[in-house]
Amino acid sequence: MTNQKFHYFASSKTANDWHSREDIRELVDTINKLGQDFMRYSGITSVEYRIWRVPLPIASTYEIDRYEPQVEGSKELSFSPKTVLQRGYNEAH
């Protein structure tokens, strides 16, 4: 774990699931794999994850309401992991 002052948070109402990581690519890889697994086992044809940049270290605790982080300054990046990577989100954002 680093001393990074922010992390990324992804959630899916469909899959009843959320995850956080310091590295955006690691988070996207995780949710892509889990989304594919969920679709395969549930028969659902798509799983949508929403992704936020949360301005707190990853070890922080905070409320999550309706699958959204309740942290002032959190920024929703996208509904699509592919879009997040295409836009080039990284530690600079």
C-alpha positions as CSV (number, residue, x, y, z in Angstrom):
1,M,0.0,0.0,0.0
2,T,1.2,3.5,-0.8
3,N,0.6,6.9,0.7
4,Q,-1.5,7.9,-2.3
5,K,-4.1,10.4,-1.2
6,F,-6.9,9.1,-3.4
7,H,-8.2,5.8,-4.8
8,Y,-10.7,4.5,-7.3
9,F,-14.0,2.9,-6.4
10,A,-16.3,0.9,-8.7
11,S,-19.8,-0.4,-8.1
12,S,-22.5,-2.3,-9.8
13,K,-26.1,-2.4,-8.7
14,T,-26.7,-5.3,-11.1
15,A,-24.0,-7.5,-9.6
16,N,-24.6,-6.1,-6.0
17,D,-20.8,-5.5,-5.9
18,W,-18.2,-2.9,-5.2
19,H,-14.4,-2.7,-5.2
20,S,-11.6,-0.2,-4.6
21,R,-8.0,0.0,-5.8
22,E,-5.3,2.5,-5.9
23,D,-4.5,1.7,-9.6
24,I,-7.2,2.3,-12.1
25,R,-6.0,-0.4,-14.5
26,E,-6.0,-3.0,-11.7
27,L,-9.6,-1.9,-10.8
28,V,-10.8,-2.2,-14.4
29,D,-9.2,-5.6,-14.8
30,T,-10.9,-6.8,-11.6
31,I,-14.4,-5.6,-12.5
32,N,-14.1,-6.8,-16.1
33,K,-13.3,-10.3,-14.9
34,L,-16.0,-10.3,-12.2
35,G,-18.6,-8.8,-14.6
36,Q,-17.9,-11.6,-17.1
37,D,-18.1,-14.2,-14.4
38,F,-21.4,-12.8,-13.1
39,M,-22.9,-12.7,-16.6
40,R,-21.8,-16.3,-17.3
41,Y,-23.3,-17.6,-14.1
42,S,-26.4,-15.4,-13.8
43,G,-27.5,-15.4,-17.5
44,I,-27.7,-11.6,-17.5
45,T,-26.3,-10.2,-20.7
46,S,-24.6,-7.0,-19.3
47,V,-23.3,-5.7,-16.1
48,E,-22.7,-2.0,-15.6
49,Y,-20.1,-0.7,-13.2
50,R,-19.8,3.0,-12.3
51,I,-16.3,4.3,-11.4
52,W,-15.3,7.2,-9.1
53,R,-12.1,8.8,-8.1
54,V,-12.3,9.2,-4.3
55,P,-10.1,11.8,-2.7
56,L,-9.1,9.7,0.3
57,P,-6.4,7.1,0.9
58,I,-7.6,3.6,0.1
59,A,-7.4,2.6,3.8
60,S,-10.0,5.2,4.7
61,T,-13.5,4.4,5.8
62,Y,-16.6,6.2,4.5
63,E,-20.3,5.7,3.8
64,I,-21.5,4.1,0.6
65,D,-25.2,4.9,-0.2
66,R,-26.9,3.4,-3.2
67,Y,-23.6,2.1,-4.5
68,E,-22.0,5.6,-4.5
69,P,-19.2,6.8,-2.2
70,Q,-20.4,9.5,0.1
71,V,-17.2,11.5,0.2
72,E,-17.0,15.2,-0.7
73,G,-15.0,15.8,-3.8
74,S,-15.5,12.3,-5.2
75,K,-15.8,12.5,-9.0
76,E,-17.6,10.0,-11.1
77,L,-15.4,9.1,-14.1
78,S,-17.6,6.9,-16.2
79,F,-20.2,4.2,-16.4
80,S,-17.8,2.2,-18.6
81,P,-14.4,0.7,-17.6
82,K,-13.4,0.8,-21.2
83,T,-14.1,4.5,-21.4
84,V,-12.1,5.2,-18.3
85,L,-9.0,3.6,-19.8
86,Q,-9.6,5.3,-23.2
87,R,-9.7,8.7,-21.5
88,G,-6.3,7.9,-19.8
89,Y,-7.3,8.4,-16.2
90,N,-4.3,7.9,-14.0
91,E,-2.6,9.2,-10.9
92,A,-2.6,12.8,-12.4
93,H,-6.4,13.1,-12.3
